[in-house]
Amino acid sequence: MIKARQREPSESEPGGVISIIGAGMVVTGDLASEGTIRVEGQVVGTVRARKAVVVGKEGFVDGDVSTQDAVVSGTVTGTLVAASRLEVQAGARIDGEVLTRRMRLDEGAVVNGRVRMDDEVKLPDTFEAEPIAAGKEGPEARSEESSPPAVEATAAP
């Protein structure tokens, strides 16, 4: 009998990383990943993932989404860019502009807004989180000791 061996993602393969925003979790801020981001909770901010973004049935994104492939089962309010493929499953809702190369829309899904399908959809070159700007003066200045976290996460009761 031959056993299948699952390969673990290494540091040289950032696309293999899956980041999960769990059910009951609320994230306020922008998310960026070279891999995949799965949203089962709520995100208020921009979600950028080089490989894929998956919004689960109870997932909610209030902000723009930018990725290669996207699967939406929950709700997205904002611009959604899926450079390769977008799947909108039954019960899903997108309110905002959609830009993708290919799209599958299941019966029962709702898309309110402009949909543009184009073979020339481009994504940014990098999906790294933008560092906090150093050397600024005034109210927007942040220091390591006093800067709030880039992303605030709370678990809902």
N, CA and C atoms as a LAMMPS dump frame, in Angstrom:
ITEM: TIMESTEP
0
ITEM: NUMBER OF ATOMS
471
ITEM: BOX BOUNDS ff ff ff
-5.0000000000000000e+02 5.0000000000000000e+02
-5.0000000000000000e+02 5.0000000000000000e+02
-5.0000000000000000e+02 5.0000000000000000e+02
ITEM: ATOMS id mol type element x y z
1 1 1 N 0.845 -1.184 0
2 1 2 C 0 0 0
3 1 3 C 0.883 1.237 0
4 2 1 N 0.589 2.183 -0.849
5 2 2 C 1.349 3.418 -0.957
6 2 3 C 0.634 4.493 -0.167
7 3 1 N 1.373 5.14 0.704
8 3 2 C 0.791 6.225 1.503
9 3 3 C 1.076 7.558 0.837
10 4 1 N 0.064 8.405 0.783
11 4 2 C 0.252 9.762 0.262
12 4 3 C 0.91 10.6 1.342
13 5 1 N 1.849 11.388 0.961
14 5 2 C 2.553 12.241 1.905
15 5 3 C 2.209 13.686 1.602
16 6 1 N 1.685 14.351 2.607
17 6 2 C 1.315 15.754 2.413
18 6 3 C 2.541 16.62 2.65
19 7 1 N 2.806 17.495 1.717
20 7 2 C 3.953 18.381 1.805
21 7 3 C 3.6 19.593 2.646
22 8 1 N 4.463 19.888 3.605
23 8 2 C 4.286 21.064 4.443
24 8 3 C 4.835 22.288 3.714
25 9 1 N 4.118 23.419 3.746
26 9 2 C 4.658 24.616 3.105
27 9 3 C 5.903 25.086 3.848
28 10 1 N 6.888 25.507 3.102
29 10 2 C 8.121 26.015 3.71
30 10 3 C 8.129 27.53 3.616
31 11 1 N 9.13 28.131 4.239
32 11 2 C 9.234 29.591 4.191
33 11 3 C 9.448 30.08 2.772
34 12 1 N 10.001 29.219 1.913
35 12 2 C 10.225 29.637 0.526
36 12 3 C 8.952 29.55 -0.311
37 13 1 N 7.876 29.006 0.282
38 13 2 C 6.604 28.896 -0.417
39 13 3 C 5.523 29.669 0.319
40 14 1 N 5.537 30.996 0.284
41 14 2 C 4.544 31.764 1.02
42 14 3 C 3.122 31.545 0.498
43 15 1 N 2.963 31.12 -0.734
44 15 2 C 1.636 30.873 -1.288
45 15 3 C 0.921 29.721 -0.623
46 16 1 N 1.661 28.868 0.094
47 16 2 C 1.063 27.728 0.768
48 16 3 C 0.468 28.076 2.121
49 17 1 N 0.65 29.29 2.586
50 17 2 C 0.17 29.706 3.898
51 17 3 C -1.31 30.084 3.815
52 18 1 N -2.103 29.584 4.791
53 18 2 C -3.516 29.95 4.869
54 18 3 C -3.733 30.688 6.181
55 19 1 N -4.219 31.917 6.089
56 19 2 C -4.542 32.72 7.268
57 19 3 C -6.051 32.696 7.445
58 20 1 N -6.508 32.417 8.668
59 20 2 C -7.942 32.256 8.922
60 20 3 C -8.426 33.292 9.929
61 21 1 N -9.479 33.989 9.542
62 21 2 C -10.205 34.872 10.459
63 21 3 C -11.412 34.047 10.887
64 22 1 N -11.351 33.513 12.095
65 22 2 C -12.343 32.554 12.561
66 22 3 C -13.698 33.157 12.851
67 23 1 N -14.691 32.263 12.93
68 23 2 C -16.059 32.661 13.269
69 23 3 C -16.043 33.354 14.63
70 24 1 N -16.79 34.437 14.756
71 24 2 C -16.847 35.187 15.997
72 24 3 C -15.731 36.201 16.153
73 25 1 N -14.799 36.224 15.213
74 25 2 C -13.683 37.167 15.279
75 25 3 C -13.999 38.386 14.428
76 26 1 N -13.654 39.576 14.933
77 26 2 C -13.845 40.82 14.198
78 26 3 C -12.476 41.464 14.034
79 27 1 N -12.078 41.712 12.793
80 27 2 C -10.797 42.333 12.508
81 27 3 C -11.058 43.698 11.874
82 28 1 N -10.463 44.732 12.463
83 28 2 C -10.554 46.076 11.913
84 28 3 C -9.168 46.466 11.45
85 29 1 N -9.004 46.613 10.143
86 29 2 C -7.701 46.953 9.579
87 29 3 C -7.495 46.227 8.268
88 30 1 N -6.389 46.497 7.614
89 30 2 C -6.1 45.908 6.317
90 30 3 C -5.308 44.62 6.487
91 31 1 N -5.658 43.596 5.698
92 31 2 C -4.976 42.315 5.726
93 31 3 C -4.237 42.117 4.417
94 32 1 N -3.035 41.544 4.483
95 32 2 C -2.269 41.254 3.279
96 32 3 C -1.532 39.94 3.478
97 33 1 N -1.537 39.084 2.435
98 33 2 C -0.863 37.801 2.51
99 33 3 C -0.375 37.39 1.131
100 34 1 N 0.764 36.707 1.097
101 34 2 C 1.26 36.12 -0.15
102 34 3 C 0.507 34.823 -0.445
103 35 1 N -0.204 34.278 0.541
104 35 2 C -0.918 33.013 0.393
105 35 3 C -2.414 33.212 0.257
106 36 1 N -3.172 32.507 1.12
107 36 2 C -4.633 32.515 1.095
108 36 3 C -5.163 33.093 2.397
109 37 1 N -6.245 33.857 2.302
110 37 2 C -6.938 34.356 3.485
111 37 3 C -8.354 33.803 3.459
112 38 1 N -8.746 33.15 4.565
113 38 2 C -10.109 32.613 4.705
114 38 3 C -10.811 33.431 5.78
115 39 1 N -11.975 33.978 5.438
116 39 2 C -12.736 34.828 6.358
117 39 3 C -14.017 34.098 6.755
118 40 1 N -14.065 33.67 8.013
119 40 2 C -15.271 33.054 8.582
120 40 3 C -15.941 34.023 9.554
121 41 1 N -15.198 35.05 9.975
122 41 2 C -15.707 36.082 10.867
123 41 3 C -15.971 37.355 10.084
124 42 1 N -15.583 38.496 10.666
125 42 2 C -15.818 39.787 10.029
126 42 3 C -14.514 40.555 9.853
127 43 1 N -14.376 41.201 8.705
128 43 2 C -13.238 42.068 8.437
129 43 3 C -13.775 43.411 7.974
130 44 1 N -13.314 44.479 8.626
131 44 2 C -13.629 45.833 8.192
132 44 3 C -12.303 46.427 7.736
133 45 1 N -12.07 46.41 6.43
134 45 2 C -10.822 46.887 5.867
135 45 3 C -10.516 46.129 4.586
136 46 1 N -9.387 46.429 3.992
137 46 2 C -8.977 45.827 2.729
138 46 3 C -8.388 44.441 2.972
139 47 1 N -8.758 43.489 2.095
140 47 2 C -8.228 42.131 2.159
141 47 3 C -7.485 41.869 0.853
142 48 1 N -6.152 41.642 0.954
143 48 2 C -5.341 41.367 -0.232
144 48 3 C -4.596 40.054 -0.017
145 49 1 N -4.753 39.106 -0.956
146 49 2 C -4.045 37.833 -0.872
147 49 3 C -3.623 37.434 -2.281
148 50 1 N -2.357 37.096 -2.438
149 50 2 C -1.866 36.749 -3.775
150 50 3 C -2.569 35.509 -4.324
151 51 1 N -2.735 34.466 -3.509
152 51 2 C -3.281 33.212 -4.015
153 51 3 C -4.812 33.217 -4.048
154 52 1 N -5.456 33.358 -2.894
155 52 2 C -6.918 33.266 -2.874
156 52 3 C -7.503 33.942 -1.64
157 53 1 N -8.764 34.347 -1.772
158 53 2 C -9.569 34.807 -0.646
159 53 3 C -10.843 33.98 -0.653
160 54 1 N -11.159 33.396 0.509
161 54 2 C -12.376 32.609 0.666
162 54 3 C -13.2 33.272 1.753
163 55 1 N -14.437 33.639 1.43
164 55 2 C -15.351 34.23 2.41
165 55 3 C -16.418 33.176 2.692
166 56 1 N -16.39 32.616 3.903
167 56 2 C -17.314 31.558 4.299
168 56 3 C -18.745 32.05 4.42
169 57 1 N -19.672 31.11 4.662
170 57 2 C -21.105 31.437 4.725
171 57 3 C -21.426 32.523 5.739
172 58 1 N -20.761 32.514 6.873
173 58 2 C -20.99 33.531 7.903
174 58 3 C -19.971 34.667 7.808
175 59 1 N -19.075 34.595 6.829
176 59 2 C -18.036 35.6 6.665
177 59 3 C -18.583 36.905 6.114
178 60 1 N -17.944 38.007 6.518
179 60 2 C -18.379 39.338 6.096
180 60 3 C -17.154 40.222 5.906
181 61 1 N -17.027 40.826 4.738
182 61 2 C -15.947 41.764 4.47
183 61 3 C -16.561 43.097 4.079
184 62 1 N -16.254 44.127 4.857
185 62 2 C -16.677 45.486 4.541
186 62 3 C -15.427 46.227 4.105
187 63 1 N -15.097 46.11 2.825
188 63 2 C -13.894 46.71 2.278
189 63 3 C -13.555 46.042 0.959
190 64 1 N -12.489 46.482 0.341
191 64 2 C -12.085 45.95 -0.961
192 64 3 C -11.335 44.637 -0.805
193 65 1 N -11.52 43.75 -1.791
194 65 2 C -10.846 42.454 -1.826
195 65 3 C -10.067 42.381 -3.129
196 66 1 N -8.798 41.956 -3.052
197 66 2 C -7.954 41.834 -4.23
198 66 3 C -7.175 40.53 -4.133
199 67 1 N -7.319 39.649 -5.155
200 67 2 C -6.69 38.337 -5.116
201 67 3 C -6.648 37.709 -6.505
202 68 1 N -6.035 36.55 -6.598
203 68 2 C -6.004 35.793 -7.846
204 68 3 C -7.323 35.051 -8.04
205 69 1 N -7.71 34.254 -7.03
206 69 2 C -8.956 33.475 -7.069
207 69 3 C -9.775 33.806 -5.832
208 70 1 N -11.091 33.934 -5.998
209 70 2 C -11.961 34.226 -4.857
210 70 3 C -13.171 33.309 -4.882
211 71 1 N -13.562 32.87 -3.676
212 71 2 C -14.79 32.096 -3.493
213 71 3 C -15.571 32.818 -2.408
214 72 1 N -16.791 33.247 -2.744
215 72 2 C -17.614 33.993 -1.799
216 72 3 C -18.874 33.198 -1.5
217 73 1 N -19.038 32.854 -0.21
218 73 2 C -20.263 32.208 0.263
219 73 3 C -21.014 33.148 1.198
220 74 1 N -20.316 34.147 1.734
221 74 2 C -20.891 35.11 2.661
222 74 3 C -21.164 36.436 1.988
223 75 1 N -20.718 37.532 2.629
224 75 2 C -21.024 38.876 2.147
225 75 3 C -19.752 39.694 1.948
226 76 1 N -19.682 40.395 0.815
227 76 2 C -18.606 41.345 0.547
228 76 3 C -19.257 42.665 0.145
229 77 1 N -18.874 43.742 0.832
230 77 2 C -19.348 45.078 0.495
231 77 3 C -18.124 45.897 0.125
232 78 1 N -17.957 46.156 -1.17
233 78 2 C -16.794 46.881 -1.655
234 78 3 C -16.378 46.334 -3.01
235 79 1 N -15.265 46.806 -3.522
236 79 2 C -14.763 46.357 -4.821
237 79 3 C -14.063 45.018 -4.655
238 80 1 N -14.401 44.06 -5.508
239 80 2 C -13.78 42.738 -5.47
240 80 3 C -13.049 42.506 -6.787
241 81 1 N -11.73 42.322 -6.725
242 81 2 C -10.913 42.039 -7.902
243 81 3 C -10.369 40.627 -7.749
244 82 1 N -10.75 39.743 -8.669
245 82 2 C -10.236 38.373 -8.717
246 82 3 C -9.603 38.214 -10.096
247 83 1 N -8.282 38.307 -10.157
248 83 2 C -7.576 38.373 -11.44
249 83 3 C -7.814 37.15 -12.312
250 84 1 N -8.016 35.994 -11.712
251 84 2 C -8.201 34.781 -12.496
252 84 3 C -9.646 34.295 -12.49
253 85 1 N -10.203 34.079 -11.277
254 85 2 C -11.505 33.425 -11.197
255 85 3 C -12.257 33.861 -9.95
256 86 1 N -13.574 34.033 -10.101
257 86 2 C -14.458 34.354 -8.986
258 86 3 C -15.603 33.365 -8.985
259 87 1 N -15.857 32.787 -7.807
260 87 2 C -17.008 31.898 -7.635
261 87 3 C -17.906 32.509 -6.571
262 88 1 N -19.159 32.786 -6.943
263 88 2 C -20.132 33.36 -6.012
264 88 3 C -21.179 32.281 -5.766
265 89 1 N -21.16 31.712 -4.559
266 89 2 C -22.003 30.569 -4.252
267 89 3 C -23.398 30.987 -3.811
268 90 1 N -24.342 30.039 -3.876
269 90 2 C -25.727 30.288 -3.484
270 90 3 C -25.762 30.861 -2.071
271 91 1 N -26.537 31.916 -1.875
272 91 2 C -26.645 32.556 -0.573
273 91 3 C -25.634 33.671 -0.36
274 92 1 N -24.666 33.798 -1.247
275 92 2 C -23.66 34.857 -1.124
276 92 3 C -24.231 36.189 -1.584
277 93 1 N -23.569 37.274 -1.122
278 93 2 C -24.005 38.616 -1.524
279 93 3 C -22.774 39.49 -1.727
280 94 1 N -22.714 40.145 -2.884
281 94 2 C -21.667 41.118 -3.167
282 94 3 C -22.344 42.431 -3.517
283 95 1 N -22.012 43.477 -2.762
284 95 2 C -22.517 44.821 -3.035
285 95 3 C -21.312 45.679 -3.383
286 96 1 N -21.119 45.928 -4.686
287 96 2 C -19.993 46.73 -5.128
288 96 3 C -19.487 46.263 -6.474
289 97 1 N -18.438 46.888 -6.936
290 97 2 C -17.877 46.578 -8.241
291 97 3 C -17.123 45.253 -8.214
292 98 1 N -17.267 44.481 -9.301
293 98 2 C -16.572 43.205 -9.454
294 98 3 C -15.749 43.266 -10.738
295 99 1 N -14.472 42.891 -10.636
296 99 2 C -13.599 42.822 -11.795
297 99 3 C -12.904 41.465 -11.763
298 100 1 N -13.093 40.665 -12.824
299 100 2 C -12.517 39.327 -12.869
300 100 3 C -12.342 38.87 -14.312
301 101 1 N -11.588 37.819 -14.489
302 101 2 C -11.407 37.235 -15.815
303 101 3 C -12.55 36.241 -16.094
304 102 1 N -12.841 35.377 -15.104
305 102 2 C -13.922 34.381 -15.234
306 102 3 C -14.765 34.419 -13.974
307 103 1 N -16.074 34.124 -14.119
308 103 2 C -16.958 34.154 -12.961
309 103 3 C -17.999 33.046 -13.038
310 104 1 N -18.219 32.42 -11.891
311 104 2 C -19.3 31.446 -11.759
312 104 3 C -20.264 32.001 -10.723
313 105 1 N -21.526 32.144 -11.111
314 105 2 C -22.543 32.714 -10.241
315 105 3 C -23.623 31.661 -10.037
316 106 1 N -23.695 31.126 -8.809
317 106 2 C -24.699 30.11 -8.509
318 106 3 C -26.081 30.735 -8.345
319 107 1 N -27.108 29.942 -8.632
320 107 2 C -28.479 30.394 -8.422
321 107 3 C -28.675 30.687 -6.945
322 108 1 N -29.265 31.83 -6.643
323 108 2 C -29.482 32.238 -5.26
324 108 3 C -28.436 33.221 -4.755
325 109 1 N -27.377 33.426 -5.52
326 109 2 C -26.364 34.43 -5.166
327 109 3 C -26.848 35.801 -5.619
328 110 1 N -26.393 36.85 -4.93
329 110 2 C -26.803 38.211 -5.255
330 110 3 C -25.558 39.053 -5.523
331 111 1 N -25.553 39.737 -6.675
332 111 2 C -24.486 40.686 -6.991
333 111 3 C -25.153 42.001 -7.364
334 112 1 N -24.923 43.022 -6.544
335 112 2 C -25.462 44.358 -6.797
336 112 3 C -24.297 45.28 -7.093
337 113 1 N -24.217 45.752 -8.317
338 113 2 C -23.128 46.643 -8.689
339 113 3 C -22.649 46.319 -10.089
340 114 1 N -21.606 46.969 -10.485
341 114 2 C -21.052 46.802 -11.825
342 114 3 C -20.151 45.569 -11.87
343 115 1 N -20.333 44.732 -12.888
344 115 2 C -19.483 43.562 -13.097
345 115 3 C -18.736 43.754 -14.403
346 116 1 N -17.408 43.637 -14.355
347 116 2 C -16.596 43.765 -15.562
348 116 3 C -15.709 42.534 -15.682
349 117 1 N -15.81 41.854 -16.819
350 117 2 C -14.984 40.679 -17.069
351 117 3 C -13.993 41.042 -18.159
352 118 1 N -12.694 40.823 -17.853
353 118 2 C -11.641 41.281 -18.739
354 118 3 C -10.458 40.316 -18.64
355 119 1 N -9.851 39.983 -19.771
356 119 2 C -8.694 39.083 -19.792
357 119 3 C -7.428 39.754 -19.271
358 120 1 N -7.443 41.047 -19.092
359 120 2 C -6.236 41.786 -18.692
360 120 3 C -6.289 42.284 -17.252
361 121 1 N -6.93 41.543 -16.341
362 121 2 C -6.996 41.945 -14.943
363 121 3 C -5.615 41.789 -14.326
364 122 1 N -5.117 42.826 -13.671
365 122 2 C -3.789 42.817 -13.062
366 122 3 C -3.897 43.008 -11.554
367 123 1 N -2.968 42.358 -10.847
368 123 2 C -2.857 42.515 -9.407
369 123 3 C -1.557 43.238 -9.1
370 124 1 N -1.426 43.813 -7.91
371 124 2 C -0.161 44.451 -7.541
372 124 3 C 0.982 43.436 -7.539
373 125 1 N 2.221 43.925 -7.648
374 125 2 C 3.386 43.043 -7.637
375 125 3 C 3.625 42.415 -6.278
376 126 1 N 3.252 43.104 -5.213
377 126 2 C 3.491 42.582 -3.872
378 126 3 C 2.222 42.618 -3.043
379 127 1 N 2.124 41.664 -2.133
380 127 2 C 0.973 41.603 -1.232
381 127 3 C 1.429 41.676 0.208
382 128 1 N 2.636 42.188 0.419
383 128 2 C 3.146 42.328 1.766
384 128 3 C 2.409 43.459 2.471
385 129 1 N 2.241 43.311 3.776
386 129 2 C 1.623 44.37 4.562
387 129 3 C 2.523 45.591 4.525
388 130 1 N 1.927 46.749 4.403
389 130 2 C 2.707 47.979 4.366
390 130 3 C 3.173 48.311 5.778
391 131 1 N 4.469 48.583 5.94
392 131 2 C 4.974 48.899 7.277
393 131 3 C 4.441 50.236 7.762
394 132 1 N 4.416 50.394 9.068
395 132 2 C 4.001 51.66 9.649
396 132 3 C 5.061 52.695 9.304
397 133 1 N 4.637 53.836 8.798
398 133 2 C 5.577 54.875 8.365
399 133 3 C 6.337 55.427 9.562
400 134 1 N 7.648 55.498 9.429
401 134 2 C 8.497 56.045 10.488
402 134 3 C 8.909 57.467 10.12
403 135 1 N 9.182 58.263 11.112
404 135 2 C 9.708 59.605 10.871
405 135 3 C 8.645 60.646 10.608
406 136 1 N 7.367 60.299 10.733
407 136 2 C 6.315 61.301 10.538
408 136 3 C 6.151 62.107 11.815
409 137 1 N 5.704 63.322 11.643
410 137 2 C 5.443 64.172 12.796
411 137 3 C 3.96 64.475 12.852
412 138 1 N 3.49 64.856 14.012
413 138 2 C 2.091 65.215 14.158
414 138 3 C 1.26 64.043 14.639
415 139 1 N -0.077 64.162 14.549
416 139 2 C -0.959 63.147 15.109
417 139 3 C -0.805 61.778 14.458
418 140 1 N -0.356 61.747 13.189
419 140 2 C -0.233 60.454 12.53
420 140 3 C 1.081 59.762 12.846
421 141 1 N 1.97 60.394 13.577
422 141 2 C 3.257 59.79 13.925
423 141 3 C 3.027 58.643 14.898
424 142 1 N 3.779 57.556 14.709
425 142 2 C 3.669 56.401 15.586
426 142 3 C 5.065 55.974 16.002
427 143 1 N 5.195 55.589 17.237
428 143 2 C 6.461 55.023 17.693
429 143 3 C 6.219 53.578 18.066
430 144 1 N 7.293 52.801 18.2
431 144 2 C 7.138 51.384 18.53
432 144 3 C 6.452 51.202 19.867
433 145 1 N 6.737 52.109 20.842
434 145 2 C 6.153 51.963 22.171
435 145 3 C 4.672 52.32 22.186
436 146 1 N 4.256 53.292 21.373
437 146 2 C 2.887 53.787 21.478
438 146 3 C 2.009 53.442 20.298
439 147 1 N 2.522 52.741 19.305
440 147 2 C 1.703 52.487 18.127
441 147 3 C 0.705 51.38 18.39
442 148 1 N -0.551 51.59 17.948
443 148 2 C -1.543 50.54 18.085
444 148 3 C -1.232 49.433 17.087
445 149 1 N -1.76 48.255 17.331
446 149 2 C -1.502 47.18 16.366
447 149 3 C -2.08 47.52 15.01
448 150 1 N -1.426 47.031 13.939
449 150 2 C -1.89 47.294 12.578
450 150 3 C -3.264 46.688 12.36
451 151 1 N -3.537 45.59 13.042
452 151 2 C -4.823 44.914 12.927
453 151 3 C -5.336 44.638 14.328
454 152 1 N -6.565 45.029 14.595
455 152 2 C -7.173 44.752 15.887
456 152 3 C -8.125 43.586 15.705
457 153 1 N -8.004 42.585 16.543
458 153 2 C -8.865 41.404 16.453
459 153 3 C -9.553 41.2 17.779
460 154 1 N -10.867 41.003 17.747
461 154 2 C -11.615 40.711 18.966
462 154 3 C -12.546 39.553 18.722
463 155 1 N -12.749 38.772 19.709
464 155 2 C -13.693 37.656 19.605
465 155 3 C -15.045 38.134 20.079
466 156 1 N -16.071 37.885 19.296
467 156 2 C -17.423 38.282 19.67
468 156 3 C -17.95 37.306 20.714
469 157 1 N -18.755 37.783 21.678
470 157 2 C -19.293 36.877 22.713
471 157 3 C -20.272 35.891 22.126
